[in-house]
Amino acid sequence: MQSATANLLDAALKLSDEERSALALRLMESLPPEGILTVDDPDFEAELERRFADPAGAIPWSELRSEA
């Protein structure tokens, strides 16, 4: 672990239970959901290419909207 990260962790561990819980929640909320690619993910472009290569597997927006 880098020293800045280690220092931050040491400081966080000194917080109260309530403060650590709030911090943990904020950190978890800052992460992208598992299994969902973001535009800065190196696999994002490859996934777009894969999907555009087979438009037959696409679901029309009107159908998706009605399922939501």
Contacts in CASP RR format, 6 or more apart in sequence:
PFRMAT RR
TARGET T0000
AUTHOR 0000-0000-0000
METHOD contacts of the structure
MODEL  1
MQSATANLLDAALKLSDEERSALALRLMESLPPEGILTVDDPDFEAELER
RFADPAGAIPWSELRSEA
1 9 0 8 1.000
12 20 0 8 1.000
12 23 0 8 1.000
13 20 0 8 1.000
15 23 0 8 1.000
32 38 0 8 1.000
32 41 0 8 1.000
37 43 0 8 1.000
37 44 0 8 1.000
37 47 0 8 1.000
38 44 0 8 1.000
51 58 0 8 1.000
END
